[in-house]
């Protein structure tokens, strides 16, 4: 059923007034924009519009405000006049006021198309990538209740919720449809009982009963342990210890799919020396270790290295080195056959790309959650003598615009 009337909101008006007078405009949504928004023309300038789909005509609330000394303007759909065939009713009552989900109003099949188009769009900025074929987006096993990690803002005497990206208005949330059911269970018990902190993190094992809640809470109505230093997750029948500051994929089931995809795409034959750069707690290093002769894992975070070493006692062909990828690759004396690059959202340091090109591995797998930085780094690798064999978007974050992607490359002879 298409919602062609008002955008479903929570508790009446979805957002707090930022101006004494409300300002509305009728807009035609012309293209995709930043943060999963759409773009329209308003006052002879482009404006980012939350809650729309390209091609729609909407009535939108205009928000003018200052942030970091600069004048800003955004819009949020308040009514749909001409609806897209891809529009669906958003199931969450907090959609819009929360802004954590950007695409709940978009059918899931179309979300997958948009994510593939997004990768293509950023590739088109580079001549070396303009003809690269991008596969269809691999769907997630679950489009809701998939996140194993939540970061809540705490306000107003211990209420847990999120702050809107545009208005910064705090929205109390009693159940988040993106979160694992175990997180929502803790949320219900911590709601109104967390006034001793301003931010709260909950991480749970999707395949275990373990969990981590930070910071430690001492309220009289909290009858379970908090303040843990780490929790344990099981992925592909292997346990991983994850400390509070360590990175771990938020969608466990889809991460398992991605690990197997990387291994298959690289076509490992068991005799390679593999470098797992930006290795984190050792997911790729340990789960692909039985497919290669040796793994050299490189990770800068001391906490992540400690977590990784906790579970590597039985893997004698995995060697961990703490340090920056761009520095460690320069120091390795062994001939590297394969490199996995899984950098943070900002992508690889330019010197890391230079170090990869100097090492001349036969194959590279680049795992990215940010299409712009992925395109930038792939362009440098292609210009450095590599060809792109495959690009596979993976929906790690349903109902949002975020896109995970695996690109595999081989060295030109």
C-alpha positions as CSV (number, residue, x, y, z in Angstrom):
1,X,0.0,0.0,0.0
2,X,1.5,3.4,-1.0
3,X,1.3,6.2,1.5
4,X,0.5,9.1,-0.7
5,X,-0.8,11.3,2.1
6,X,1.2,12.8,5.0
7,X,4.5,11.3,6.1
8,X,3.8,9.1,9.1
9,X,5.2,10.9,12.2
10,X,5.7,10.3,15.9
11,X,3.8,12.3,18.5
12,X,2.2,14.8,16.2
13,X,4.5,17.3,14.5
14,X,7.7,15.3,13.7
15,X,10.2,18.0,14.5
16,X,10.6,20.9,16.9
17,X,10.2,24.4,15.4
18,X,13.5,26.1,14.7
19,X,11.8,29.3,13.6
20,X,8.9,31.2,15.0
21,X,7.0,30.6,11.7
22,X,6.7,27.4,9.9
23,X,7.8,27.5,6.2
24,X,6.6,25.0,3.6
25,X,7.2,24.6,-0.1
26,X,6.0,22.4,-2.9
27,X,9.0,20.7,-4.4
28,X,9.8,18.2,-7.2
29,X,12.5,15.8,-6.2
30,X,15.1,15.8,-9.0
31,X,18.1,13.6,-8.0
32,X,19.8,11.8,-5.1
33,X,21.8,13.8,-2.7
34,X,24.0,13.4,0.4
35,X,23.0,11.3,3.4
36,X,20.3,9.4,1.4
37,X,18.3,12.6,0.9
38,X,16.9,13.8,-2.4
39,X,17.6,17.2,-4.1
40,X,15.2,19.8,-5.3
41,X,15.4,23.4,-6.5
42,X,14.4,26.0,-3.9
43,X,15.0,29.7,-4.3
44,X,17.2,29.1,-7.3
45,X,19.5,26.8,-5.2
46,X,19.6,23.1,-4.6
47,X,18.2,21.9,-1.3
48,X,18.5,18.5,0.4
49,X,15.1,16.9,1.2
50,X,14.7,14.1,3.7
51,X,12.0,11.5,3.3
52,X,11.4,11.7,-0.5
53,X,12.1,9.6,-3.6
54,X,13.4,11.0,-6.8
55,X,10.5,11.9,-9.2
56,X,8.0,12.7,-6.4
57,X,6.3,16.0,-5.9
58,X,6.0,16.8,-2.2
59,X,5.1,19.4,0.3
60,X,8.2,19.9,2.5
61,X,9.0,21.8,5.7
62,X,11.9,24.2,5.2
63,X,14.5,24.5,8.0
64,X,16.8,27.4,8.1
65,X,19.5,27.4,10.8
66,X,23.1,28.0,11.7
67,X,25.7,25.4,12.4
68,X,29.4,26.0,13.0
69,X,28.9,29.6,12.1
70,X,27.4,28.8,8.7
71,X,23.9,29.3,7.4
72,X,22.2,26.0,6.5
73,X,19.0,25.0,4.9
74,X,17.3,21.6,4.6
75,X,13.8,20.3,4.0
76,X,11.8,17.4,5.4
77,X,8.8,15.9,3.5
78,X,5.5,16.6,5.3
79,X,3.1,15.5,2.6
80,X,3.4,13.5,-0.6
81,X,1.5,15.0,-3.5
82,X,2.7,12.7,-6.3
83,X,4.1,9.4,-4.9
84,X,6.7,7.2,-6.4
85,X,5.7,3.6,-7.2
86,X,8.6,2.6,-4.9
87,X,7.1,4.3,-1.9
88,X,5.9,2.1,1.0
89,X,4.5,2.8,4.4
90,X,7.3,3.2,6.9
91,X,6.6,0.7,9.7
92,X,8.5,2.6,12.5
93,X,6.7,5.3,14.4
94,X,10.0,7.2,14.9
95,X,10.9,7.4,11.2
96,X,11.6,11.1,10.4
97,X,12.0,12.5,13.9
98,X,14.8,10.0,14.5
99,X,16.6,10.2,11.1
100,X,18.7,7.1,11.9
101,X,16.9,5.4,9.1
102,X,16.8,7.3,5.8
103,X,14.9,4.9,3.5
104,X,12.1,3.1,5.5
105,X,9.7,4.7,3.0
106,X,11.5,3.1,0.1
107,X,10.7,-0.5,-1.0
108,X,13.5,-2.9,-0.1
109,X,14.1,-4.0,-3.7
110,X,14.5,-0.4,-4.8
111,X,16.9,0.3,-1.9
112,X,19.1,-2.4,-3.4
113,X,18.9,-0.7,-6.8
114,X,19.8,2.7,-5.3
115,X,22.8,1.3,-3.5
116,X,24.2,-0.1,-6.8
117,X,23.5,3.2,-8.5
118,X,25.3,5.0,-5.8
119,X,28.5,3.0,-6.4
120,X,28.2,3.6,-10.2
121,X,27.7,7.3,-9.6
122,X,31.0,7.7,-7.7
123,X,32.9,5.4,-10.1
124,X,31.7,7.7,-13.0
125,X,33.9,10.5,-11.6
126,X,37.0,8.6,-12.7
127,X,37.8,7.7,-16.3
128,X,39.6,4.6,-15.1
129,X,36.4,3.3,-13.5
130,X,33.7,4.5,-15.9
131,X,33.4,1.2,-17.6
132,X,33.6,-1.0,-14.5
133,X,30.7,-3.4,-14.2
134,X,29.0,-3.3,-10.8
135,X,27.0,-6.3,-9.7
136,X,23.5,-6.2,-8.2
137,X,23.5,-5.4,-4.5
138,X,23.5,-8.6,-2.4
139,X,20.4,-8.4,-0.1
140,X,20.6,-8.8,3.7
141,X,19.1,-11.9,5.3
142,X,17.0,-9.6,7.5
143,X,16.0,-6.0,6.6
144,X,15.1,-5.2,10.2
145,X,16.5,-6.2,13.7
146,X,20.0,-6.8,12.3
147,X,22.2,-4.4,14.3
148,X,24.3,-5.8,17.1
149,X,25.5,-2.4,18.2
150,X,23.6,0.7,19.4
151,X,24.8,4.0,20.6
152,X,22.1,5.9,22.5
153,X,22.0,9.5,23.6
154,X,20.7,10.0,27.1
155,X,18.7,13.1,28.0
156,X,16.0,14.4,30.3
157,X,16.5,12.3,33.5
158,X,17.7,9.1,31.9
159,X,15.7,8.8,28.7
160,X,17.4,6.9,25.8
161,X,17.0,7.9,22.2
162,X,18.7,9.6,19.2
163,X,19.2,13.1,18.0
164,X,17.9,14.2,14.6
165,X,20.6,14.9,12.1
166,X,19.0,18.1,10.8
167,X,17.3,19.7,13.9
168,X,19.4,18.1,16.6
169,X,16.2,17.4,18.4
170,X,16.3,14.5,20.9
171,X,13.8,11.8,20.2
172,X,13.1,9.2,22.9
173,X,13.0,5.7,21.5
174,X,11.5,2.8,23.3
175,X,12.2,0.2,20.6
176,X,14.5,0.5,17.6
177,X,13.4,-1.6,14.6
178,X,17.0,-1.9,13.3
179,X,18.4,-3.3,16.6
180,X,18.8,-7.0,17.6
181,X,15.9,-8.0,19.9
182,X,18.5,-8.4,22.7
183,X,19.4,-4.7,22.4
184,X,15.7,-3.8,22.6
185,X,15.3,-5.9,25.7
186,X,18.1,-4.0,27.4
187,X,16.7,-0.7,26.1
188,X,13.3,-1.4,27.8
189,X,15.1,-2.0,31.1
190,X,17.5,0.9,30.9
191,X,14.9,3.5,29.7
192,X,14.5,6.2,32.3
193,X,17.2,4.5,34.5
194,X,20.4,5.9,32.9
195,X,20.6,9.5,34.1
196,X,24.2,9.0,35.4
197,X,25.6,9.2,31.8
198,X,24.9,11.2,28.6
199,X,25.7,8.5,26.1
200,X,25.3,4.7,26.3
201,X,26.5,1.9,24.1
202,X,25.0,-1.6,23.9
203,X,26.7,-4.4,21.9
204,X,25.4,-8.0,21.8
205,X,26.4,-11.2,20.3
206,X,24.0,-12.1,17.6
207,X,25.1,-15.8,17.8
208,X,25.9,-15.8,21.6
209,X,24.3,-14.7,24.8
210,X,27.1,-12.3,25.6
211,X,26.8,-8.6,25.7
212,X,28.6,-5.3,26.6
213,X,27.0,-2.2,28.1
214,X,29.2,0.9,28.5
215,X,29.6,2.9,30.7
216,X,29.1,1.1,34.0
217,X,25.8,2.0,35.6
218,X,25.0,1.8,39.3
219,X,21.3,2.7,39.4
220,X,19.2,0.8,41.9
221,X,16.8,-0.4,39.2
222,X,19.5,-2.0,37.1
223,X,19.8,-5.6,38.1
224,X,22.2,-6.9,35.5
225,X,25.9,-6.4,34.8
226,X,27.2,-3.3,33.0
227,X,30.6,-1.8,32.3
228,X,32.1,-4.9,30.7
229,X,35.4,-4.4,28.9
230,X,34.5,-6.8,26.1
231,X,31.9,-9.3,24.8
232,X,32.3,-12.5,22.7
233,X,30.7,-13.1,19.4
234,X,30.7,-16.3,17.3
235,X,31.1,-16.0,13.5
236,X,31.3,-18.9,11.2
237,X,31.9,-21.2,14.2
238,X,34.8,-19.2,15.5
239,X,34.7,-17.0,18.6
240,X,35.9,-13.3,18.6
241,X,36.5,-11.1,21.6
242,X,35.4,-7.5,21.0
243,X,36.4,-4.8,23.4
244,X,34.5,-1.6,23.7
245,X,36.8,0.5,21.5
246,X,37.3,-2.2,18.9
247,X,35.6,-2.2,15.5
248,X,33.2,-5.1,14.6
249,X,30.7,-5.3,11.8
250,X,27.2,-4.4,13.0
251,X,25.4,-7.0,10.9
252,X,26.8,-10.4,11.9
253,X,24.9,-12.5,9.3
254,X,25.8,-10.3,6.4
255,X,29.4,-10.1,7.6
256,X,29.6,-13.9,7.4
257,X,28.4,-13.7,3.8
258,X,30.9,-11.1,3.0
259,X,33.9,-13.0,4.4
260,X,33.0,-16.1,2.3
261,X,32.5,-13.8,-0.7
262,X,36.0,-12.3,-0.3
263,X,37.6,-15.7,0.0
264,X,35.7,-17.1,-3.1
265,X,36.5,-14.0,-5.2
266,X,40.2,-14.2,-4.5
267,X,40.3,-17.8,-5.6
268,X,42.8,-18.8,-2.9
269,X,44.7,-22.1,-3.6
270,X,46.3,-22.7,-0.2
271,X,49.8,-21.6,-1.0
272,X,49.6,-17.8,-0.7
273,X,51.0,-15.3,1.8
274,X,48.0,-13.1,2.6
275,X,48.2,-9.7,4.3
276,X,45.1,-8.6,6.1
277,X,45.5,-4.8,6.4
278,X,43.4,-2.8,8.9
279,X,42.8,-6.3,10.4
280,X,40.8,-5.2,13.4
281,X,40.0,-8.2,15.7
282,X,41.1,-10.6,13.0
283,X,37.9,-11.7,11.3
284,X,39.4,-12.0,7.8
285,X,42.8,-13.2,9.1
286,X,41.4,-16.1,11.1
287,X,38.5,-17.1,9.0
288,X,40.5,-17.3,5.8
289,X,43.6,-18.7,7.4
290,X,42.8,-22.3,6.3
291,X,42.7,-21.2,2.7
292,X,46.3,-19.8,2.6
293,X,49.8,-20.8,3.7
294,X,50.4,-17.7,5.9
295,X,48.5,-14.6,7.1
296,X,50.2,-11.4,8.2
297,X,47.6,-9.2,10.0
298,X,48.3,-5.5,10.4
299,X,46.3,-3.4,12.9
300,X,47.0,0.0,14.5
301,X,44.6,-0.3,17.4
302,X,46.2,-1.9,20.5
303,X,42.8,-2.9,21.9
304,X,41.9,-4.7,18.6
305,X,45.2,-6.5,18.5
306,X,44.7,-7.7,22.1
307,X,41.2,-8.9,21.2
308,X,42.6,-10.8,18.1
309,X,45.4,-12.5,20.0
310,X,42.8,-13.8,22.5
311,X,41.4,-16.2,19.9
312,X,44.4,-17.1,17.7
313,X,46.2,-19.7,19.9
314,X,45.2,-22.5,17.6
315,X,46.1,-20.8,14.3
316,X,49.8,-21.1,13.9
317,X,49.9,-19.5,10.4
318,X,48.5,-16.2,11.5
319,X,51.0,-13.5,12.6
320,X,49.8,-10.1,14.1
321,X,51.7,-6.9,13.8
322,X,50.6,-3.7,15.5
323,X,51.2,-0.6,13.5
324,X,50.0,1.6,10.6
325,X,49.4,-0.2,7.3
326,X,51.4,2.3,5.3
327,X,54.4,1.7,7.5
328,X,54.3,-2.0,8.1
329,X,53.9,-2.9,4.4
330,X,57.1,-1.0,3.6
331,X,59.0,-3.1,6.2
332,X,57.8,-6.6,5.1
333,X,60.5,-8.6,3.4
334,X,58.3,-11.5,2.3
335,X,56.7,-11.7,-1.1
336,X,53.1,-10.9,-0.7
337,X,50.6,-12.8,-2.9
338,X,47.3,-11.3,-1.7
339,X,46.3,-8.2,0.2
340,X,42.9,-7.5,1.9
341,X,42.3,-3.8,2.5
342,X,39.5,-3.0,4.9
343,X,40.1,0.6,5.9
344,X,37.9,3.0,7.9
345,X,35.3,5.1,6.2
346,X,37.9,7.7,5.1
347,X,39.7,5.0,3.0
348,X,43.4,4.2,2.7
349,X,46.1,6.7,3.5
350,X,47.8,7.7,0.2
351,X,51.1,6.2,1.5
352,X,49.2,2.9,2.1
353,X,48.2,2.7,-1.5
354,X,51.8,3.5,-2.5
355,X,53.0,0.7,-0.2
356,X,50.5,-1.8,-1.8
357,X,51.7,-0.8,-5.3
358,X,55.3,-1.3,-4.2
359,X,54.5,-4.7,-2.7
360,X,53.0,-5.9,-6.0
361,X,50.6,-8.5,-4.8
362,X,48.9,-10.6,-7.5
363,X,45.5,-10.0,-6.1
364,X,43.8,-7.4,-3.9
365,X,40.4,-7.4,-2.2
366,X,39.2,-3.9,-1.1
367,X,36.3,-3.8,1.4
368,X,34.7,-0.4,1.9
369,X,31.7,1.1,3.5
370,X,32.1,4.4,1.7
371,X,31.7,4.6,-2.1
372,X,33.5,7.9,-2.6
373,X,36.7,6.8,-0.8
374,X,36.5,3.4,-2.5
375,X,36.4,5.0,-6.0
376,X,39.3,7.4,-5.2
377,X,41.5,4.5,-4.0
378,X,40.5,2.1,-6.8
379,X,41.5,4.8,-9.3
380,X,45.0,5.0,-7.8
381,X,45.3,1.2,-7.8
382,X,44.2,0.9,-11.4
383,X,46.6,3.7,-12.5
384,X,49.3,1.8,-10.6
385,X,48.9,-1.3,-12.7
386,X,45.8,-3.2,-11.5
387,X,42.6,-4.2,-13.2
388,X,39.3,-4.6,-11.5
389,X,37.8,-8.1,-11.7
390,X,34.6,-7.6,-9.8
391,X,32.6,-5.1,-7.7
392,X,30.0,-6.5,-5.4
393,X,27.8,-4.1,-3.3
394,X,26.6,-5.8,-0.1
395,X,23.6,-4.5,1.9
396,X,25.1,-4.4,5.4
397,X,22.8,-1.6,6.5
398,X,19.2,-2.0,5.3
399,X,16.8,1.0,5.6
400,X,19.8,3.4,5.4
401,X,21.8,4.8,2.5
402,X,25.0,3.2,3.7
403,X,26.6,0.7,1.3
404,X,29.3,-1.9,1.9
405,X,31.2,-3.0,-1.2
406,X,33.8,-5.6,-2.1
407,X,36.1,-4.9,-5.1
408,X,38.6,-7.5,-6.2
409,X,41.6,-6.6,-8.4
410,X,44.5,-8.5,-10.1
411,X,47.8,-7.2,-11.3
412,X,48.3,-6.6,-15.0
413,X,51.2,-8.5,-16.4
